[in-house]
Amino acid sequence: MTAPALAHRLAVADDIPAIRALMALSIDRLQRGFLTPELVAASHAVMGLDTQLIADGTYMVVEAGDGLAGCGGWSRRATLFGGNHAAIRDDALLDPTRDPARIRAMYTHPDHTRRGIGRLVLGWAEAAAAAKGFASAELAATLAGVPLYTACGWAAIEPFTAGGVPMMRMGKRL
Ligand SMILES: CC(C)(COP(=O)(O)OP(=O)(O)OC[C@H]1O[C@@H](n2cnc3c(N)ncnc32)[C@H](O)[C@@H]1OP(=O)(O)O)[C@@H](O)C(=O)NCCC(=O)NCCS
C-alpha cells in the first residue's frame, strides 16, 4: 500500500495530546537501538513537549492522512532541551546578535522513519531561526538523533548526560 502523502503546518494547542502520544511512542520504539531499556525509560523524564514552543508559533507538526507522522521546532528562548516537566528550564529570550537559536524536540512516528520527515522539519526550523536573525543554532541530541543532525551538517560540541541519559550538544552555522 502506498504511504499517505505528508503535509506540514504550525502546531496548535489542540495538537498537544497527539504530539504527546507520538513522542512517547517514538522514544519507546526508536531509541531501543541506541539505549538500554533502563535508559529508554529514563528518557521519558528528560525529553518531551515544551508547550511554550507551540505558544511561540515555533513548533511544527507533519501529518500523514489523519494522524501525526512527526514534529519538531526551534526556539528563541534559552531552554536547550526537555519538556514542561524538565528540571532545567529558562524561558529567557535569546539575543539573535549574540546567541545561537535552539532546535527542539524532533520526533518521527516509528511507522514513518527514513521518509525525510526529520530533514524536512530541521530544514524548516533552521530557515525560520535564520529569518529571525540568528546566525547559528544549538541543540541537545539524543544518541538516536545524532545521525540525522550529522547528515544535516551539524557538528558535535560536547557529550553530556541528563538524568543518566547520554546526550550530545551540537551546533551549526545557519
Ligand atoms: C531522529 C529522528 C527524528 C529521525 O527522523 P527521520 O524522519 O527518520 O529522519 P529522516 O528520514 O529525515 O533522515 C534523514 C537522514 O538522517 C540520517 N538518519 C536518520 N535516522 C537514522 C538512523 N536511525 N540511522 C542512521 N542514519 C539515520 C540518514 O542520513 C537519513 O538520510 P537517508 O534516510 O537518506 O539515509 C527519529 O529517528 C526519531 O524520532 N527518533 C526518536 C526520538 C529522538 O531521539 N529524537 C531526537 C531528539 S534530539
The ligand as a Tripos MOL2 file, in Angstrom:
@<TRIPOS>MOLECULE
LIG
   48    50     1     0     0
SMALL
NO_CHARGES

@<TRIPOS>ATOM
      1 C1         15.9060   11.1940   14.9610 C.3       1 LIG1
      2 C2         14.6050   11.0960   14.1760 C.3       1 LIG1
      3 C3         13.7610   12.3440   14.4360 C.3       1 LIG1
      4 C4         14.9550   10.9890   12.6640 C.3       1 LIG1
      5 O1         13.7330   11.0450   11.9540 O.3       1 LIG1
      6 P1         13.5150   10.6010   10.4280 P.3       1 LIG1
      7 O2         12.2740   11.2800    9.9670 O.co2     1 LIG1
      8 O3         13.5540    9.1090   10.3200 O.co2     1 LIG1
      9 O4         14.7950   11.2010    9.6680 O.3       1 LIG1
     10 P2         14.9870   11.4180    8.0780 P.3       1 LIG1
     11 O5         14.1790   10.4280    7.3190 O.co2     1 LIG1
     12 O6         14.7590   12.8560    7.7530 O.co2     1 LIG1
     13 O7         16.5350   11.0910    7.9240 O.3       1 LIG1
     14 C5         17.4530   11.9850    7.2820 C.3       1 LIG1
     15 C6         18.8340   11.3870    7.3210 C.3       1 LIG1
     16 O8         19.2860   11.2740    8.6880 O.3       1 LIG1
     17 C7         20.0700   10.0750    8.8340 C.3       1 LIG1
     18 N1         19.3520    9.1440    9.7250 N.ar      1 LIG1
     19 C8         18.1090    9.3150   10.2740 C.ar      1 LIG1
     20 N2         17.8060    8.2780   11.0780 N.ar      1 LIG1
     21 C9         18.8610    7.4530   11.0580 C.ar      1 LIG1
     22 C10        19.1660    6.1980   11.7080 C.ar      1 LIG1
     23 N3         18.3000    5.6060   12.5430 N.pl3     1 LIG1
     24 N4         20.3650    5.6070   11.4380 N.ar      1 LIG1
     25 C11        21.2530    6.1860   10.6140 C.ar      1 LIG1
     26 N5         21.0360    7.3660    9.9680 N.ar      1 LIG1
     27 C12        19.8680    7.9860   10.2030 C.ar      1 LIG1
     28 C13        20.2080    9.4780    7.4490 C.3       1 LIG1
     29 O9         21.3610   10.0730    6.8290 O.3       1 LIG1
     30 C14        18.9300    9.9870    6.7780 C.3       1 LIG1
     31 O10        19.0240   10.0510    5.3710 O.3       1 LIG1
     32 P3         18.6870    8.7050    4.4870 P.3       1 LIG1
     33 O11        17.3990    8.1410    5.0200 O.co2     1 LIG1
     34 O12        18.5550    9.2620    3.0940 O.co2     1 LIG1
     35 O13        19.8630    7.7960    4.6760 O.co2     1 LIG1
     36 C15        13.8100    9.8080   14.5750 C.3       1 LIG1
     37 O14        14.6640    8.6960   14.4640 O.3       1 LIG1
     38 C16        13.2620    9.8490   15.9920 C.2       1 LIG1
     39 O15        12.1630   10.3570   16.2030 O.2       1 LIG1
     40 N6         13.9800    9.2680   16.9840 N.am      1 LIG1
     41 C17        13.4700    9.1190   18.3630 C.3       1 LIG1
     42 C18        13.2870   10.4600   19.0730 C.3       1 LIG1
     43 C19        14.5880   11.1930   19.1450 C.2       1 LIG1
     44 O16        15.5810   10.7100   19.6940 O.2       1 LIG1
     45 N7         14.5880   12.4130   18.5890 N.am      1 LIG1
     46 C20        15.7630   13.2720   18.5860 C.3       1 LIG1
     47 C21        15.6600   14.2360   19.6930 C.3       1 LIG1
     48 S1         17.1590   15.2230   19.7730 S.3       1 LIG1
@<TRIPOS>BOND
     1     1     2 1
     2     2     3 1
     3     2     4 1
     4     2    36 1
     5     4     5 1
     6     5     6 1
     7     6     7 2
     8     6     8 1
     9     6     9 1
    10     9    10 1
    11    10    11 2
    12    10    12 1
    13    10    13 1
    14    13    14 1
    15    14    15 1
    16    15    16 1
    17    15    30 1
    18    16    17 1
    19    17    18 1
    20    17    28 1
    21    18    19 ar
    22    18    27 ar
    23    19    20 ar
    24    20    21 ar
    25    21    22 ar
    26    21    27 ar
    27    22    23 1
    28    22    24 ar
    29    24    25 ar
    30    25    26 ar
    31    26    27 ar
    32    28    29 1
    33    28    30 1
    34    30    31 1
    35    31    32 1
    36    32    33 2
    37    32    34 1
    38    32    35 1
    39    36    37 1
    40    36    38 1
    41    38    39 2
    42    38    40 1
    43    40    41 1
    44    41    42 1
    45    42    43 1
    46    43    44 2
    47    43    45 1
    48    45    46 1
    49    46    47 1
    50    47    48 1
@<TRIPOS>SUBSTRUCTURE
     1 LIG1         1 GROUP 0 **** ****
